[in-house]
Amino acid sequence: MQGPTIYDAAEWSSGAVTNYDVSAQTLFVDVKNAKYVSIRCDVSMTVRFNSTSAPAITVNANTAFEVWHDVHHIYITTTGTTAVKIFISQP
């Protein structure tokens, strides 16, 4: 029998930022190492996983971007006001 899934989620309005560490939004409090990440935004932005030196990935506006990977940090870059929603979980 599998144990309960632990998750964190956050929604906020971001201004223009570069490599903003989303742990400031109380993500990665209960989940230290996510296995699943879902990101939504209303304006396209870029995201980096685990390191600011990792390649940037574009998250298109109004689409769900999902990752099944070990993630312990998320960094976002936006050029203006963006509504951001992030859900992370670990089994």
ZATORKOL-561616 format. One record per atom (N, C-alpha, C): residue number from 0; x, y, z; residue in three letters. Coordinates in pm, 1 decimal, m for minus. Layout:
NODE     i          u          v          w    aa
NODE   NUM          X          Y          Z   ALA
...
This chain:
NODE     i          u          v          w    aa
NODE     0       83.6     m118.4        0.0   MET
NODE     0        0.0        0.0        0.0   MET
NODE     0       88.0      124.8        0.0   MET
NODE     1       57.2      215.9      m87.2   GLN
NODE     1      134.1      338.9      m98.2   GLN
NODE     1       86.2      438.9        6.3   GLN
NODE     2      180.3      513.1       65.9   GLY
NODE     2      146.9      613.8      165.5   GLY
NODE     2       84.6      736.0      101.4   GLY
NODE     3       49.9      834.3      183.3   PRO
NODE     3      m14.8      955.0      131.5   PRO
NODE     3       80.7     1037.9       45.7   PRO
NODE     4       23.6     1108.8      m48.6   THR
NODE     4      100.7     1200.9     m131.4   THR
NODE     4      113.5     1333.7      m57.8   THR
NODE     5      233.1     1385.6      m54.3   ILE
NODE     5      259.9     1515.5        8.2   ILE
NODE     5      268.4     1617.8     m103.9   ILE
NODE     6      205.8     1735.3      m83.5   TYR
NODE     6      210.6     1836.3     m188.8   TYR
NODE     6      217.2     1976.7     m129.3   TYR
NODE     7      260.5     2069.7     m211.8   ASP
NODE     7      257.7     2213.2     m183.9   ASP
NODE     7      202.7     2281.0     m308.1   ASP
NODE     8      141.2     2396.4     m289.7   ALA
NODE     8       88.8     2473.4     m402.2   ALA
NODE     8       96.3     2621.3     m368.0   ALA
NODE     9      110.6     2702.9     m470.0   ALA
NODE     9      113.3     2847.6     m449.9   ALA
NODE     9       57.9     2917.2     m573.0   ALA
NODE    10       m8.9     3030.0     m550.0   GLU
NODE    10      m57.5     3118.0     m656.0   GLU
NODE    10      m21.5     3259.7     m616.4   GLU
NODE    11       32.2     3335.8     m709.3   TRP
NODE    11       66.1     3474.2     m680.6   TRP
NODE    11       79.8     3552.2     m810.3   TRP
NODE    12       80.8     3682.8     m798.0   SER
NODE    12      102.9     3770.9     m911.8   SER
NODE    12      246.7     3819.8     m903.9   SER
NODE    13      322.6     3790.5    m1007.5   SER
NODE    13      463.6     3827.1    m1010.8   SER
NODE    13      483.2     3948.7    m1099.9   SER
NODE    14      571.8     4034.5    m1059.9   GLY
NODE    14      616.8     4142.7    m1147.8   GLY
NODE    14      730.9     4089.7    m1232.8   GLY
NODE    15      801.5     4178.3    m1300.3   ALA
NODE    15      916.8     4137.4    m1379.8   ALA
NODE    15     1026.8     4088.8    m1285.4   ALA
NODE    16     1072.4     3965.9    m1305.4   VAL
NODE    16     1177.1     3906.5    m1222.3   VAL
NODE    16     1271.1     3825.0    m1309.7   VAL
NODE    17     1391.2     3803.8    m1259.5   THR
NODE    17     1488.6     3719.2    m1326.9   THR
NODE    17     1536.7     3614.2    m1228.8   THR
NODE    18     1520.0     3488.6    m1264.4   ASN
NODE    18     1561.2     3375.8    m1180.5   ASN
NODE    18     1509.2     3387.3    m1037.4   ASN
NODE    19     1380.9     3419.0    m1025.3   TYR
NODE    19     1315.2     3430.9     m894.8   TYR
NODE    19     1296.5     3291.8     m834.1   TYR
NODE    20     1345.9     3272.1     m713.1   ASP
NODE    20     1335.9     3143.9     m643.4   ASP
NODE    20     1196.5     3131.8     m583.3   ASP
NODE    21     1114.5     3041.4     m636.9   VAL
NODE    21      975.1     3032.6     m593.4   VAL
NODE    21      959.7     2976.4     m452.6   VAL
NODE    22     1065.7     2930.5     m389.9   SER
NODE    22     1053.6     2884.9     m251.4   SER
NODE    22     1013.2     3001.0     m160.0   SER
NODE    23     1030.6     3123.5     m205.5   ALA
NODE    23      984.0     3240.9     m130.4   ALA
NODE    23      831.6     3243.2     m121.5   ALA
NODE    24      763.3     3166.6     m206.5   GLN
NODE    24      617.1     3157.9     m205.2   GLN
NODE    24      570.2     3037.6     m123.5   GLN
NODE    25      650.0     2992.6      m30.8   THR
NODE    25      623.4     2878.3       58.3   THR
NODE    25      613.9     2744.6      m14.5   THR
NODE    26      670.8     2734.6     m132.8   LEU
NODE    26      685.9     2604.6     m196.2   LEU
NODE    26      808.4     2536.3     m136.6   LEU
NODE    27      813.8     2407.7     m143.6   PHE
NODE    27      922.2     2326.3      m90.4   PHE
NODE    27      932.0     2335.5       61.8   PHE
NODE    28      818.2     2356.8      127.8   VAL
NODE    28      812.0     2351.6      273.7   VAL
NODE    28      781.6     2208.0      316.2   VAL
NODE    29      670.4     2154.0      269.2   ASP
NODE    29      634.1     2015.6      298.3   ASP
NODE    29      700.2     1919.2      201.0   ASP
NODE    30      718.9     1962.6       78.5   VAL
NODE    30      782.6     1880.7      m24.9   VAL
NODE    30      925.5     1930.2      m42.3   VAL
NODE    31     1021.5     1847.2       m8.7   LYS
NODE    31     1162.8     1886.1      m21.5   LYS
NODE    31     1220.2     1851.4     m157.7   LYS
NODE    32     1167.7     1745.9     m219.0   ASN
NODE    32     1215.9     1701.2     m349.6   ASN
NODE    32     1095.7     1653.6     m429.8   ASN
NODE    33     1042.0     1741.4     m512.8   ALA
NODE    33      921.2     1708.8     m590.0   ALA
NODE    33      952.3     1606.8     m699.0   ALA
NODE    34      855.7     1520.5     m723.8   LYS
NODE    34      863.7     1425.9     m835.0   LYS
NODE    34      771.6     1468.6     m948.2   LYS
NODE    35      676.8     1559.0     m917.5   TYR
NODE    35      582.2     1609.0    m1016.7   TYR
NODE    35      564.9     1759.2     m995.5   TYR
NODE    36      565.7     1834.6    m1105.5   VAL
NODE    36      547.3     1979.5    m1102.0   VAL
NODE    36      449.0     2018.6    m1211.5   VAL
NODE    37      351.8     2103.0    m1175.5   SER
NODE    37      258.2     2159.7    m1272.8   SER
NODE    37      264.4     2311.3    m1259.9   SER
NODE    38      283.6     2378.9    m1372.7   ILE
NODE    38      296.3     2525.3    m1373.7   ILE
NODE    38      197.3     2582.3    m1473.8   ILE
NODE    39      126.5     2686.7    m1432.1   ARG
NODE    39       37.6     2763.0    m1521.0   ARG
NODE    39       69.3     2910.2    m1503.1   ARG
NODE    40       50.2     2986.3    m1609.1   CYS
NODE    40       69.5     3131.1    m1602.9   CYS
NODE    40      m18.6     3195.7    m1709.8   CYS
NODE    41      m47.3     3323.6    m1692.2   ASP
NODE    41     m132.2     3390.6    m1790.8   ASP
NODE    41      m52.1     3470.2    m1893.6   ASP
NODE    42       78.5     3480.4    m1874.2   VAL
NODE    42      170.9     3542.9    m1968.6   VAL
NODE    42      291.0     3449.4    m1978.6   VAL
NODE    43      337.4     3421.7    m2098.1   SER
NODE    43      450.7     3329.7    m2113.9   SER
NODE    43      569.8     3373.8    m2029.9   SER
NODE    44      640.3     3275.9    m1974.7   MET
NODE    44      757.9     3302.5    m1891.7   MET
NODE    44      855.3     3187.2    m1909.5   MET
NODE    45      974.5     3199.9    m1853.2   THR
NODE    45     1069.3     3088.9    m1857.0   THR
NODE    45     1088.9     3036.2    m1715.5   THR
NODE    46     1128.5     2910.6    m1709.3   VAL
NODE    46     1149.6     2842.7    m1582.3   VAL
NODE    46     1279.1     2762.5    m1591.1   VAL
NODE    47     1347.0     2753.1    m1479.2   ARG
NODE    47     1467.7     2669.1    m1467.5   ARG
NODE    47     1447.0     2578.3    m1347.0   ARG
NODE    48     1494.3     2456.6    m1356.2   PHE
NODE    48     1480.0     2362.9    m1246.3   PHE
NODE    48     1614.8     2334.9    m1181.9   PHE
NODE    49     1616.9     2342.4    m1049.0   ASN
NODE    49     1727.7     2303.9     m962.1   ASN
NODE    49     1847.8     2397.7     m960.8   ASN
NODE    50     1869.7     2477.0    m1064.5   SER
NODE    50     1984.8     2566.4    m1068.0   SER
NODE    50     1958.6     2681.3    m1165.3   SER
NODE    51     2006.6     2799.8    m1130.5   THR
NODE    51     1991.2     2913.5    m1221.6   THR
NODE    51     2079.6     2897.9    m1345.4   THR
NODE    52     2172.9     2804.0    m1343.1   SER
NODE    52     2256.2     2780.1    m1461.3   SER
NODE    52     2197.1     2672.2    m1552.7   SER
NODE    53     2085.0     2611.4    m1511.3   ALA
NODE    53     2017.9     2512.0    m1596.8   ALA
NODE    53     1955.1     2582.1    m1717.2   ALA
NODE    54     1934.4     2511.8    m1825.9   PRO
NODE    54     1871.5     2573.6    m1943.4   PRO
NODE    54     1730.1     2623.6    m1910.8   PRO
NODE    55     1694.7     2737.6    m1967.4   ALA
NODE    55     1560.8     2793.2    m1947.3   ALA
NODE    55     1461.5     2722.4    m2038.2   ALA
NODE    56     1341.3     2696.8    m1983.5   ILE
NODE    56     1234.1     2632.1    m2058.0   ILE
NODE    56     1117.3     2729.6    m2062.6   ILE
NODE    57     1059.0     2751.2    m2179.3   THR
NODE    57      945.4     2841.9    m2191.8   THR
NODE    57      817.1     2773.5    m2147.6   THR
NODE    58      743.7     2841.7    m2060.8   VAL
NODE    58      609.3     2798.4    m2021.0   VAL
NODE    58      513.6     2892.8    m2092.4   VAL
NODE    59      436.6     2841.0    m2187.6   ASN
NODE    59      345.0     2923.8    m2265.3   ASN
NODE    59      223.6     2963.5    m2182.7   ASN
NODE    60      173.0     3081.0    m2210.3   ALA
NODE    60       55.9     3133.1    m2139.9   ALA
NODE    60      m64.1     3042.6    m2158.4   ALA
NODE    61     m142.5     3030.0    m2050.9   ASN
NODE    61     m270.7     2959.9    m2053.2   ASN
NODE    61     m262.2     2813.7    m2096.0   ASN
NODE    62     m149.3     2750.8    m2068.8   THR
NODE    62     m134.8     2607.4    m2092.0   THR
NODE    62      m72.2     2545.0    m1967.4   THR
NODE    63     m101.7     2421.2    m1942.2   ALA
NODE    63      m40.5     2350.8    m1829.0   ALA
NODE    63       94.8     2296.1    m1872.2   ALA
NODE    64      195.9     2325.5    m1794.2   PHE
NODE    64      330.5     2273.1    m1817.9   PHE
NODE    64      357.3     2174.0    m1705.3   PHE
NODE    65      382.1     2047.5    m1740.2   GLU
NODE    65      400.7     1944.8    m1638.6   GLU
NODE    65      536.4     1878.0    m1653.4   GLU
NODE    66      596.0     1846.5    m1539.2   VAL
NODE    66      727.8     1782.8    m1535.6   VAL
NODE    66      722.6     1666.6    m1437.7   VAL
NODE    67      770.7     1550.8    m1479.8   TRP
NODE    67      789.3     1434.6    m1392.8   TRP
NODE    67      940.2     1416.8    m1380.6   TRP
NODE    68      997.6     1477.6    m1277.7   HIS
NODE    68     1143.7     1481.4    m1263.6   HIS
NODE    68     1175.4     1519.2    m1119.5   HIS
NODE    69     1293.3     1485.8    m1071.2   ASP
NODE    69     1334.7     1530.2     m938.3   ASP
NODE    69     1361.9     1680.5     m940.7   ASP
NODE    70     1283.3     1755.7     m865.4   VAL
NODE    70     1295.2     1901.4     m863.2   VAL
NODE    70     1301.8     1947.8     m717.2   VAL
NODE    71     1405.0     2024.5     m685.1   HIS
NODE    71     1416.4     2077.6     m549.1   HIS
NODE    71     1421.7     2229.7     m545.5   HIS
NODE    72     1432.6     2292.2     m661.0   HIS
NODE    72     1423.1     2438.1     m672.3   HIS
NODE    72     1360.4     2471.8     m807.1   HIS
NODE    73     1282.7     2580.4     m809.1   ILE
NODE    73     1225.0     2631.7     m933.3   ILE
NODE    73     1254.9     2780.2     m939.1   ILE
NODE    74     1305.9     2825.3    m1052.2   TYR
NODE    74     1337.2     2966.5    m1073.1   TYR
NODE    74     1258.4     3015.2    m1194.4   TYR
NODE    75     1189.6     3128.7    m1180.4   ILE
NODE    75     1113.5     3181.4    m1293.3   ILE
NODE    75     1168.3     3316.1    m1336.5   ILE
NODE    76     1150.5     3344.3    m1465.3   THR
NODE    76     1184.8     3474.2    m1522.5   THR
NODE    76     1062.8     3522.8    m1599.3   THR
NODE    77     1017.0     3644.3    m1565.7   THR
NODE    77      903.2     3705.6    m1634.2   THR
NODE    77      942.0     3845.7    m1677.4   THR
NODE    78      876.0     3894.6    m1781.4   THR
NODE    78      906.8     4028.6    m1830.9   THR
NODE    78      806.0     4132.3    m1783.1   THR
NODE    79      701.9     4089.6    m1713.9   GLY
NODE    79      600.4     4182.1    m1665.2   GLY
NODE    79      506.8     4110.5    m1570.2   GLY
NODE    80      397.2     4172.9    m1538.0   THR
NODE    80      301.8     4115.0    m1443.8   THR
NODE    80      246.7     3983.1    m1498.4   THR
NODE    81      259.0     3879.3    m1418.2   THR
NODE    81      218.0     3745.3    m1457.5   THR
NODE    81      150.6     3675.9    m1339.5   THR
NODE    82       34.9     3616.2    m1361.4   ALA
NODE    82      m29.1     3532.9    m1259.6   ALA
NODE    82       31.9     3393.2    m1270.6   ALA
NODE    83       88.5     3345.5    m1159.7   VAL
NODE    83      160.3     3218.0    m1158.7   VAL
NODE    83       90.1     3121.1    m1064.0   VAL
NODE    84       73.4     2995.0    m1108.7   LYS
NODE    84       20.5     2887.5    m1024.6   LYS
NODE    84      114.4     2769.6    m1037.0   LYS
NODE    85      160.7     2720.3     m922.0   ILE
NODE    85      251.2     2606.1     m922.2   ILE
NODE    85      202.5     2502.9     m820.4   ILE
NODE    86      200.1     2377.2     m862.8   PHE
NODE    86      164.9     2264.9     m778.0   PHE
NODE    86      279.8     2166.5     m783.7   PHE
NODE    87      328.8     2120.4     m666.7   ILE
NODE    87      435.0     2020.7     m662.5   ILE
NODE    87      393.4     1908.5     m569.7   ILE
NODE    88      440.5     1786.3     m600.0   SER
NODE    88      407.7     1673.9     m512.0   SER
NODE    88      519.0     1571.1     m512.0   SER
NODE    89      515.3     1489.9     m407.5   GLN
NODE    89      603.7     1374.0     m398.8   GLN
NODE    89      521.1     1259.6     m342.3   GLN
NODE    90      547.0     1139.4     m389.5   PRO
NODE    90      470.6     1024.7     m338.7   PRO
NODE    90      505.9      994.5     m194.4   PRO
